[in-house]
Amino acid sequence: VQLQASGGGLVQPGGSLRLSCATSGITLDYYAIGWFRQAPGKEREGISCISFRHGSTDYADSVKGRATVSRDNAKNTVYLQMNSLKPEDTAVYYCNAVKFISYWGQGTQVTVSS
């Protein structure tokens, strides 16, 4: 099982990024997917999730209204669209797939700075 987050980079405050989580080795539509982030010196924070069956979504208050999570089961990929980025969004972003077992992928660095 592999999960690979990508799409991070350097963006100015107010900008946008779309992160992707490409999965292999699992049938994506059987898994709930979560997005997490970890800033230097801070604990990992869950920021969004999307359910496996109905595609229900949820967001942390820190990103609510600025983030949209979606999934394309045919492409085995989950996306996180982040808008109106702030410097405090700077972190390494990870995706997580969970059914009975939890799988983590490699993270992607997002840096919001002018």
N, C-alpha and C positions, 0 to 999 in steps of 0.2 A: 504494500500500500504506500502510495506517495501522494503528498500534497505539496504543491509549490505555489507560494504567493509571489506575485509579480505586479509591476505597474507603479511601484514607488519611485520617488525621486525628489528633486528639489523644486519647490513651488513657492511662489510669493503668497503672502497673506491675501485671502480673498479668492485664491485660485481653486482649481478643482483637479481631482485625480480619480481615475477608475482603477481600482485594484482588482486583480483576478486571482482566483484560487483554482488551479488546474489539478484535478485528481486523477489517479489511476489505481487500479487494483480493487476498486469498490464500485458498487452500483449506486451512483450518487443519489438516486431518488429514494433510497432506503435510509439515508442518513440526514440527520440535522446538521447544519453547518453553522459554526460560530466564527465571528471575527473578534480578535483580541489585539491589544497593543501593549507595548511596554516601553515606557520612556526611561532614560537613564536615571538610575537611582530610585525608581518607582516599581511598585508591584504590577504584574500583568493585569490588565483591565479588560473585561469583556465589554464590547461595544455594540455588537449586533448579532442577531441569529435569525435563521430561517428554518422553518420546520420541514420535515421530510415529506409529509403527505399533502398538506393543503397549502404549503408555501407561506404559512403565517410568519410574520416578521416582528421583531422587537428591537428596540434600540435603547442604549444607555442615555441618560439625560445629557451627557456631555456631547453627544452627536445627534440627538434627536432634532429633526427638522433640517439637518445638513447631510445626512447619510441615507442612502438607499441600497438595500441588499437585494440581490436577485439571483436566480439560478437558471442555468440552461442544462438540464439533465442530459440532453442529447450530446452536448459537448463536454459533459462531466466537469463543468466549470461553474463556479459561483463568483459573483461580482460584488464589489462594494464601491459605489459611487460616493465620493466625498466632495462636497461643495463648501464654499465659504470657509476655506481652511484657515486655521488660526495657528500661531506659533506653538500653542500648547497641544496641538495635534501631532507635533513632532514625536516620532516613536518608531519602533520596529513593529510592523503589523503582521499578525499571524492568522492563519485559518486553522480550524479544528473541525474534524468530522467525528460524529459520535452516533453510535447505535447502541450496542452493548459494550463496545470498546471505543476508546477515544484515540484518535490519530491526530498528530500535529505535523504541520509542514514547516518548511524553512520560511523565515520571515522576509519581509521586504521593507527597506528603510524609507520612511517618509520624513522629509525635512521641510518645514514651513518657515521661510525666512526671507527677508528682503535684502 
